[in-house]
Amino acid sequence: MAKKVVLLVIDSLGVGQMDDVTKVRPQDNGANTLKHILDKAEYIELPNLEKLGLKNIINHNRLNDAQDIGAYGKIKLQHYGADSYVGHQEIMGTKPLKPYTKPFKDVIDDVKIVLKKEGYKVSIPDKEKPYLLVNDCVYVADNIETDYGQIYNVTASFDYISYEEVLNIGRIVRECVKVNRVIALGGEDVTKEWLRKCVEVRDDGLIGINSPKSGVYQKGYKCRHMGYGVDPKGQVSTILMKNGIDVTLIGKMQDVIDCDGATKIPAVDTELVMKSIVESFTRMKHGFISATVQETDLAGHAQDVDKYAHRLMVVDKYIGLLMDKMRHEDVLIISADHGNDPTIGHSQHTRENVLLLVYGKNIKKDNLGIRKTLSDIGATVAEYFNVHKPENGSSFLN
C-alpha cells in the first residue's frame, strides 16, 4: 500500500525546560520558547497547529481550545546540551554520545600544523582573537551560535574559493579534532574583509564568525555538517533507502543528515521550505519526507520574538495546505530538536522538552505522554513502513 510520512522539524520550538536544567545548564532556567513567544508576540495566530492539539501541550490564553484531531505529547532530549546537529541525528535514530568539549583555541596549533602539511597556507592573523585563516579566505574558528566548545566552523565566501575546497578543509579539520561537530559553510556576495569584521568574542571566550551577521545565508548558501560518532547506517532515513523507499530531505535536514540516494532540497527561507514540502508530497507516490524550518532558530538567536512568531505563522499556513492533500494512509509528524527562547537573556539554544504532534486520518487521537528520546520519531517512522528499527528509540505508533 502506497503511503507517505512527512516529518516537519520546527527548529528550536521548545515547550519548557528539562528537569536537569538547574544542574547542567542553569543559564536556561525558566526557558519555554513557545510559551514566551505567545506571551510577547505582537501578533500570532496558529489555527492549524491548534487543530492538531497544540493547546494540550501549552495551555495558553492566546491559543484556541484544542480540537484534538491529532495525537500529541512532549519529547525529552537524550543528547547532551541543546544542539541542532545532534538533535537531528537523534531524531533519525542515532543514540547520542557525550561530546568532547574544547574551545578552538585549545587545538588551533594542532589544526594549523595538519593543514600546513596538506599544502595549505595557514596563519593566525589576530593573536588577541585567535582563529585560523586558510589560503587568505577561509576562517576556522568556534561556532558562537551554540554550546560552548562543541562545534567548529569552517567559513568562506565562494567568491574566492570553491565549496568543494572548503569541504576538503572541513574534512581535514574533522579528522584531527574530537568535538561534536565541524561545519563547512559559506555563501556568495560576501567579501573576505567583511567576514574578518564579523569575527567576535563571546562572553564565555569563544571566538568565531557571527554567521547571521556575515550574510553567508543570503545567497548561494551551502553547508555540510560533519559529526563525531554518527553512523548513518543506523538511521531510519538510510534504512528506508536500503529498502527501496524514497526519502526526500529538505532545508537544514539535508545539511545535517547523511543519506546516500536521498533527494536533497536546500532551503533556508521558511516559505521555500514549506512550499518544497507540499510540492514533494504532491509528486511522491510512496516514501518519507523530512524537512527542517531553520528560520525559527535564527530568530531565537537574534532574540527576535516577532520574527519567530511570523515564521511560525508561515509554517502554520502550509501545514493546512498539506493536511488538505493527505490521504487516509498518510502521516504528518511535527516536532523540534531543542529550544531557543528569545526572552531568556542569552542568544544560544535552550535545553527544553519539545512538542510532538502526529496527524493522520487513521492515527488514533491520544496523549502520547512525555517520550524519553527524539529517536522515538525515527523508530515510529520505521515501524510505519515496516522496516528494521534504527539503533535507538521506541515507536509510539501503537
N, C-alpha and C positions, 0 to 999 in steps of 0.2 A: 504494500500500500504506500503510495506516494504521500510524503508528509514533510513539513518544513518546521524548523525551530529557529527562532530569532532570539539571540541573546543581546540585550542592549545594556551596556555598562555606562552609567552616567557618572563619569569620573569625579570622585570626591564627594558624592552625595551621602554623607554620613548622617546617622539618626541618633546620635548620643554617645558619649564617651564610654569606652570599655571599662570593665571593672578594675583592670590593673593599671589604669592611667595614673593614679596618685602615686604608685610605686615606680613605674617605668618611664612615664612621660608627664611629670607634674605640670609642664607648660600647657598641656592640653586639658587641664582640669576645667570642667564646665562646658566643654565643646559639644555642640549639637548643630551641625551645619544646616540641616533643613529647617529646624525649629527657628533658628536665629535669622534665617533668610525670610521666613514667614513673619517673624516679629518685625523686621526692619525694612523690608522692601516697600518702596513707594507704591508699587502696583504688581500684583501677581494673581494669576488665575490658572488653575491646573485641572480642568474638568475631566480629562481622560484619565489622569492618574487618580483622581478622586473616584471615578467609576471602578477602578481596579482595587480600591480599598486603601488608598494612601492614609486616610484618616484613622484607620485601625493601627497604623504604625506610629504616626504623630498626631495626637489628638489636639488640633489647633483650631481656634475660632475663625481663622481665615480659610479653612477648608470646609467644604460642604460635607454633609453626612455621607459616610461610606455607602456605596451601592453594592459592594460585595459581589461583583461579577468575576472576581479572580481570587486566587489563594494569596496569602500574604504572610510575612514574617520578618525576622531580622537575622543577620548573619554576623558572627564574630570573625575577627581577623585571626588566623592562625599564625601568619607571618609576624616577625618581629618588627616593631615600629609601625610605620604607615607609608608604604611605598607602592607607587603605581606599577612598576615593573613586576615586583614580586607578587603584588596583589593579582595581577593578570595571570601570572603563572599559576598561582594558587587556584584561581577560578577554573583554569583549564585542567586542573587535577594534579599539579605538582605539590609534593609535600615540602613546605618551606624549610630551608636550612638557616641556622643562625648565622648572620653575616659577620664578616670581619669589619672592624671599624677603624679607619685611619684617614686623617686629612691628607690631601695630596702632597703637602709639603714634606710629610714623613717619607715619601717614596720618590720624590721628584728627582733626586740624583740617580737612583737606580734606573728609573724610566729613561732619563736622559742618556745614560750610557748605552742602554739597549737600542734606542732609536738611532744613536750615532753609529753603532755597529751595523745597523741595517742601511746605512748610507744617507741618512737624513741630516740636514743642517739643523742644529738644535741649540737654543740659547735660553737664558733666564734674564729677560730684559730688565726686570724690576726686582731688586733684592728686598725691597720693603714689602712688595706684594708678589711673592714668587709664584710664577706659572711658567710652563714651557711654551716657547714659540718655535714651531717646526716649519722649516722652509719659508720663514718670514710671513706666514699667513695662516697657520693652524695653531689654535690655542688649546693646550691641555692643562686642565685645572679642575678644581672641585665643582660639583653641581651645587649651586647655592639655593636651589628651589626645593630641596628635600632634606631628608635626615642627615645628621652630621656624620661625615666620614664614610658614607656608604656608596657614593656614586662619583665617578669622574667623567667629565665631559671632554670630548674632542670636537672643537667647534671651528668652523671655517665658512668663508664666503666662497661659493662655487664660481664666482667671477675670477678667482685666482688659481683654483685647483679643482680637480675633478672629484666628484663624490666617491668614485672607486678608490682614489688615492687616500682620501680621508678615512674610508673604511679600512684600508690596509694599515694606516697608522693606528686606528682604533683597535684592530686585532692584535697588533704588536703590544699596545698598552695592556690589553686584556690578558695576554699571556704572561705578563710579568707582575701583575697585581692580583690580590685575592679579595678585593672588596666586592660588594654585592653586584655592582653593575658598572659597565663602561658604555657611554653613549656617544656614538659618532653622529654628528648632526651639522646642518648648515642650510643656507638659502642663497638667494641671488639678490643683486642690487644692494649689497651691504659692503661697505669698504672695510679693509683690514684696520684702518686707522680708527674707524668708529667702533669696531669690535674691541680694540685696545681701550677705548674710553669707557666701554661697558664692563670692564673688569672691576669688581667690587670686593670689599672685605666685609663679611657678615659679622654680626655682633659676637658670634661664637668663634671667630677666627678663620672660618672657611674663606677661600679666595677663589673667585671664578667669574665667568661672564654672566651678567644678568640676561638670560635668554629672551624673555619677553621684550625687554628694552632694546635688545640688539637688533630686532627686526628680522631675524632669520626665519621666523614662522610666516612672514608675509608673502614671499614669492619664491617659488621653486624649492620649497622646503622638502628635505629628505632626512631620514633618521634611521638609525639601526641601534637597537639595544642589545648588548651582549652580556648575558647573565653568568653568574657563578653557580655551578652545581645544578643547572637546569637541563633535564633530558626530555626533549620534545617527544620522544617515542612513548613516554608515559602519559601524554596529554590527550584529551578527548579529540582535539582537532586532528592530530596525526592518526589516531586510531580510526576515526571516521574515514579519512582519506585512504588508509590502507584497506578499508572495507568497501571501497568504491563509492563512497558517499560524498557528494560535492560539499566543499567548505569555501565560504567567502569571508574574508576578513576586511573590515572597513575602519578607516580612521586610525587612531592610535593603536587599535588592536593589531593592525598589520605591521606596525612599527615594532611591536614587542613580542609577538607570538611567531615562533619559527615553525612553519608548516609547509613542507615541500608539496607543491602541486596545487595549493590553495589559490583561489582568485583573490588578489590583493588590490584594494582601492584606497589610495592615500587621500586623506582629507583632514583638515583642522576645523574649518568653518562648520558650525553646527548645522546650518541648513543643508549644506552639501552632504554631511554625514547622514542626516536623516533622509534626504532625497535618495541617496545611494542605497540605503536600506530598503526603501519602498520599491525602487527600480529593480534591485537584485531579487527581492522577494517575488516580484511580478514575473521576472524571467525564469527563476529557478523552479524546476519541477519537483525536486526532492533533495533535501540537504539542510545544511546548517549555516546560518548567517550570524556572525559575531561582530559587533561594532562597538566602538567607544566614542562617546561625546567628550572631547577634551577641553572645550572652552569653559565648561563649568569649573574645572580645576584651575585654569588660568585666571578666571575671575576670582577664585578663592585666594590664589597667590597675590593678586592685585588688591585684595581686601575690598572688593567692589560688590556690594550686596545687590545693587540694582542690575548690574551686568549679569550676575549669576542668575537672578530671577528672570531676566529676559531670555537667557539661553534655556532655562527650564521650560519657559512657555513655548519656545520654538520646538523643543523636544515633544512637549505635550501635544501640540497640534499634529505632528506627524505620527504620533502613537495612534491617534484617532483614525488617520488615513490608513495606517497599517492594519488596525483591527477590522476595518471595513472590508479588507481584502482577504482576511484569514478564513480558511475553510475549517470544516469540523475537526480535521485531524492535525491542524497547525497549532503551534505553541509559541507564546511570547514570554520571555523571562527578562525582568528588569532588575538590575542590582547596581552595585558600585564596588570600588576597590579600597576605599578608606574615606576619611573625611578631610575637609579643608575649610574650616569655619572662618569666614572672613571677619568675624567680630571678636575673635578670641584674643587679639592683641599681638599676634605674630603672623608672618606670611607663609609659614610652612604647613605641611599636611598635619592633620589631627587624627589621633588614634581613636576611631569610633566604630561602633557597630554600623552595618549598612542595611539599607532596605532590601526586601525581597518581595517582588510582585510577580505572579505567574498567572497568565491568562490563556485559555483555550476553551473552545466550545465543549470539549469532552474532559476538561480538567475540573476536578471537584473543588468547590469553593470551601476553603478551610483555612484555619490558622496553622501555619507551618512551624510556629514557635521560634525559638532562638537557635539557629544552627551553629555548629561548632567550628565550621571552616567554610571558606568560599569554595573549596573543592567540591562541596555538595552539589554545586551547579553543574560542574563537569560530569560528575557521577550520574546526575539526573538525565542530562542530555544523552549520555552513553546508554543508559537503560531504555530511554525512549526510542532510540534507534536500534536497540537490541545488539549492541556491540560490547566488546570487552571493556570493563570499567577502567578508568585511569588509576594511577598509582595511589591516589588519595581521595578521600571523600566518601559520603554515603548518600544515596539517592533519596529524594523526598517525593518521588513520583507517586508512590502508593500510600 
